Amino acid sequence: MAPAQDPDADLVRRVREGERAAFDDLVVKYRNRVMGIAVRMLSDRAEAEDVAQDIFVKAYRGLSGFQGEALFSTWLYRIAANGCLNHRKRRRPERYLPADDPALSPPDFASNPQVLVEERQLKLLVEKSIQNLPEEQRIVLILRDIEGLTYEAIAEALAVELGTVRSRLYRARMALQGMVKELVFPDLKGGETL
């Protein structure tokens, strides 16, 4: 199946023709998204930077084999997801984002300081809870809810069926909701609601 018009087709063509600056443009365009995926999957900014660099090296080396059957971005996200998953398999124990990690957005000092503290605490709580999800659920949640990819793009990037993406995302959201609820409201029992 041919993808919709790929907005990166011209840059990909130019890279294939030997124009190194065109690949630099692709790196600039996608580095934040690739880093976002890597930081959230690996929980360690330094490791994420190394893995992101490896992802772009693999993409550059593999670009000659890129057939254009998918969008360049989808192809790159597949490399990113696989790179992160493979890296996680090679290392243990788990590491979590420290409270002062710059991957978490800085507070907006124009807002109410109390609200900012609560928002930051909730964000940290959610980030740490995401780290406790099984890998297959975590990557789908990151790609959909944080990076904003479509279900179809995620299915293509992970080489799974669309229904698999939906079920993993559903399970991830339910598990995340349960973890956050348990941490925020530890006195609630089982099925109790607020």
Buried (B, 14 or more C-beta within 10 A) or exposed (E): EEBEEBEBEEBBEBBEEEEEEBBEBBBEBBBEBBBBBBBBBBBBBEBBBBBBBBBBEBBBEEBEEBEBEBBBBBBBBBBBBBBBBEBBEEEEEEBBBEEEBEBBEEBEEEEEEEEBEEBBEEEBBBBBBBBEBEEBBBBBBBBBBBBEBEBEBBBBBBEBEEEBBBBBBEBBBEBBEEBBBEEEEEEEEEEEEE
